[in-house]
Amino acid sequence: MKMLRQTMCAMALGAATLAPVMSTTVYAAPVAASEQQATANLVKQLSHIKSMTANFEQTTKTSGKAPKNKGLTAQHMNQEFKGVMKVARPGKFYWETTSPAKQTIVTSGKTVWIYDPDLQQAVRQNLDEQVANTPALLLSGNTNQIMQSYRVTQPNKGKTYYTLYPKSDDGAFQSLTISFGANKAPSLMILEDSLGQTTYVRFNNVKVNPNIANSTFNFTPPKGTDIIDQ
């Protein structure tokens, strides 16, 4: 899901004995898919992914229009977070940030745990509709439910990247662009929120449909962990 960059190269050919020839090359604008076709194409892209593992790199930037004292603090801006992700349908998700600080988000489909080992704290949440609609969990969700919750666009029907817009106003983001790589797995996600923040999540070392132990998605707080229910 990389935001595709096109590089144009112009080459002039001539001969000393010929008068110069001027030519103009017209590049056709990309043709967008209809919403129905874009939805069908995205469903097809996601439907073959039963499980997935990847390393990720995440950065967040602000447009400068973001309200002060809202959203992420300045220390989080342009900082790169690295970690590993594992998902399995339906609804199983594991997201571990390893740098610059450790944090684990994990769910087996009913309860979401957010564990901060440095704070010895674990937040426990029910996997309600609002939590389930967070971008990271989309990869492990039900394809039909995803399509009911988002309006799907495909700006260039010849390219495998899509921009999703939540149909509900209380979503976690305003738009989500997802691009697929050569292995037909997500390679980039770009999220824009109402605070003027843009988050880029790049995936590498992606493996599609590996066997992942069910125990990966089960979490038991270590002894002495402060548990907070939300």
C-alpha positions in Angstrom: 0.0 0.0 0.0 2.7 2.3 -0.8 1.6 5.7 -2.0 2.8 5.1 -5.5 5.3 7.6 -7.0 5.6 7.8 -10.7 8.9 9.0 -12.2 8.8 10.4 -15.7 11.9 10.4 -17.9 12.0 12.4 -21.1 14.5 11.4 -23.8 15.2 13.5 -26.9 16.5 11.8 -30.0 18.0 13.9 -32.9 20.5 13.9 -35.7 22.8 16.8 -36.6 21.7 16.8 -40.2 17.9 17.0 -39.3 15.9 19.9 -38.2 14.6 19.6 -34.6 11.3 17.9 -34.1 9.0 18.8 -31.3 6.7 16.2 -29.8 4.3 16.1 -26.9 3.5 13.0 -25.0 0.1 13.0 -23.3 -0.3 10.9 -20.2 -3.8 9.7 -19.5 -5.1 10.4 -16.0 -5.7 7.3 -13.9 -9.2 5.9 -14.1 -10.9 5.3 -10.8 -13.0 2.2 -10.1 -16.6 2.6 -9.2 -17.4 2.2 -5.5 -19.0 -1.2 -6.2 -16.0 -2.4 -8.2 -13.5 -1.0 -5.6 -15.4 -2.8 -2.8 -15.3 -6.1 -4.8 -11.6 -5.7 -5.6 -10.7 -5.1 -1.9 -12.8 -8.0 -0.7 -10.9 -10.2 -3.2 -7.6 -8.8 -1.9 -8.4 -9.5 1.7 -10.4 -12.8 1.3 -7.3 -15.0 0.6 -5.5 -13.8 3.7 -6.4 -16.2 6.5 -3.4 -15.3 8.6 -0.4 -12.9 8.3 2.8 -12.0 10.1 5.0 -9.0 9.5 7.4 -6.5 11.0 6.2 -3.0 11.0 7.5 0.6 11.2 5.2 3.3 12.2 5.5 7.1 12.2 3.0 9.9 12.8 3.2 13.4 11.4 1.0 16.5 11.9 -0.2 18.9 9.2 0.3 21.9 11.3 -3.5 22.5 11.5 -3.8 20.1 14.4 -5.3 21.8 17.5 -2.8 22.4 20.3 -2.8 20.0 23.2 -4.7 17.5 21.2 -3.7 14.1 20.0 -0.1 12.9 20.2 2.4 15.0 22.0 5.4 16.6 20.2 7.7 13.8 21.4 5.7 11.2 19.4 5.8 13.2 16.2 8.2 11.8 13.6 9.4 9.2 16.0 9.6 5.7 14.5 8.0 2.8 16.3 9.0 -0.7 15.3 7.6 -4.1 16.2 5.9 -7.3 15.0 2.3 -8.0 14.0 0.4 -11.3 13.8 -3.2 -11.7 12.7 -5.6 -14.6 12.1 -9.2 -14.5 11.0 -11.6 -14.2 12.5 -10.7 -11.5 15.1 -7.4 -12.7 16.4 -4.7 -10.0 16.6 -1.2 -9.5 18.1 0.7 -6.2 17.9 3.9 -5.8 19.8 5.9 -2.6 19.7 9.6 -3.4 20.5 11.2 0.0 20.0 11.6 2.7 21.4 9.4 1.2 24.2 7.6 -2.0 24.6 3.9 -2.4 24.4 1.7 -5.3 23.5 -1.9 -5.2 22.1 -3.5 -8.6 21.8 -7.0 -10.1 21.4 -8.5 -13.5 20.7 -11.7 -12.0 19.5 -13.6 -11.0 22.7 -11.3 -9.0 25.0 -8.5 -6.6 24.0 -5.4 -6.4 26.3 -3.0 -3.4 26.1 0.0 -4.3 28.2 2.9 -1.8 29.1 5.6 -3.8 30.9 7.6 -0.7 31.9 4.5 0.6 33.8 3.5 -2.9 34.9 0.0 -2.0 33.7 -2.5 -3.8 31.5 -5.7 -2.2 30.2 -8.6 -4.7 29.5 -11.4 -3.7 27.1 -14.3 -5.5 25.6 -14.0 -5.9 21.8 -17.0 -3.8 21.1 -17.8 -2.3 17.7 -15.8 0.9 18.3 -12.6 -1.0 19.3 -13.1 -3.5 16.5 -13.1 -0.7 13.9 -9.6 0.5 14.8 -7.4 0.3 11.7 -5.0 -2.4 13.0 -7.8 -4.7 13.8 -9.3 -4.4 10.3 -6.8 -6.9 9.1 -8.1 -9.6 11.3 -11.8 -8.7 11.0 -14.8 -10.0 9.1 -14.6 -8.9 5.5 -18.4 -8.4 5.1 -18.6 -6.3 8.3 -15.7 -4.2 7.1 -17.4 -3.5 3.8 -20.6 -2.5 5.7 -18.7 0.0 7.9 -16.6 1.7 5.2 -17.0 3.4 1.8 -14.3 2.0 -0.4 -12.6 3.9 -3.2 -9.9 2.8 -5.6 -8.3 5.9 -7.2 -6.6 3.9 -9.9 -8.3 0.7 -10.9 -5.1 -0.6 -12.4 -3.3 -0.3 -9.0 -3.9 -2.3 -5.8 -4.4 0.5 -3.3 -7.6 1.6 -1.7 -8.9 4.5 0.5 -11.6 3.7 3.0 -13.9 6.2 4.6 -15.9 5.3 7.8 -19.6 5.6 7.3 -19.9 6.5 11.0 -18.8 9.8 12.4 -17.3 8.3 15.6 -14.7 6.2 13.9 -11.0 6.3 15.0 -9.9 7.9 11.8 -11.2 9.9 8.8 -9.6 7.9 6.1 -7.5 4.8 5.7 -5.4 4.1 2.6 -4.2 0.5 2.3 -1.8 -0.7 -0.4 -0.9 -4.3 -1.4 2.5 -5.5 -2.5 3.6 -8.2 -4.9 2.7 -11.0 -2.6 -0.9 -9.6 -2.5 -0.5 -8.7 1.2 -0.7 -5.2 2.8 2.6 -3.3 2.5 1.5 0.1 3.7 -1.3 1.7 5.6 -1.9 5.5 5.9 -4.3 6.8 8.4 -5.6 10.4 8.7 -7.6 11.6 11.7 -9.6 14.6 12.6 -6.7 16.2 14.5 -4.6 16.7 11.4 -2.4 13.7 12.1 -1.2 11.3 9.5 0.1 7.9 10.6 2.2 5.7 8.2 2.6 2.0 8.9 4.9 0.1 6.7 5.1 -3.7 6.7 8.1 -5.8 5.8 9.1 -9.4 6.0 5.4 -10.2 5.3 4.3 -13.9 5.4 0.8 -14.8 4.2 -1.2 -17.7 5.7 1.5 -19.1 8.1 0.5 -21.4 10.9 0.1 -19.3 14.1 -0.4 -21.0 17.5 -3.7 -20.0 19.1 -1.7 -19.3 22.3 -0.2 -16.3 20.6 -3.5 -14.5 21.0 -4.1 -15.4 24.6 -2.8 -13.0 27.3 -2.3 -13.6 31.0 -1.0 -10.6 32.9 2.3 -11.3 34.7 2.1 -11.4 38.5 2.1 -7.9 40.0 0.5 -6.2 37.0 -2.0 -3.5 37.7 -5.1 -4.3 35.7 -7.4 -1.5 34.5 -10.9 -2.3 33.1 -12.3 0.1 30.5 
